Amino acid sequence: MELVTPAIGLIFWTTIVFLLLVFILKKFAWKPILKSIDKRNKNIEEALKAADKAKKEMESLNADNERILAEAKIERDSLLKEARVMKNQIVEDAKKQANTEAKKLLTTAKEQIENEKMKAITELKNHVADISIDIAEKILKSELSDEKKQRELVARALKTTESN
């Protein structure tokens, strides 16, 4: 059993070396290690706070984006509605103007047709009058070539004039 049980001297010196090592670590290494661990903890906490803050800002920005998008859609819809109204008004105005122009053209065309008709009737009357005068002249020439016929014609004309 001697192999399994350590000697008292070994236990003593091992304890002294261990206590010396703990003292040296506590004196020189423990504080810097704890400071670096505390510093790392603070950095991690700050990073978590910054991440939360960034998350809240992102949520706020998303909400703003949604609001802006909704406003843009509403504005787009109103602009489209306004454009449709303007288009309809322009089309209606163009139709009215076209109808007015068509009526003016129709009226002008009717007036021109009426004027041309009157002109044609006048020309036809003048032509008929000329033909009638020519025919009357030829008849009178043939009737007035004989003296007896001239006297009869004058008598008939007088009779007609007296009866009127």
HELIX and SHEET records of a PDB file:
HELIX    1   1 ILE A    8  ILE A   24  1                                  17    
HELIX    2   2 LEU A   25  TRP A   30  3                                   6    
HELIX    3   3 LYS A   31  LEU A  144  1                                 114    
HELIX    4   4 GLU A  147  SER A  163  1                                  17    
END                                                                             
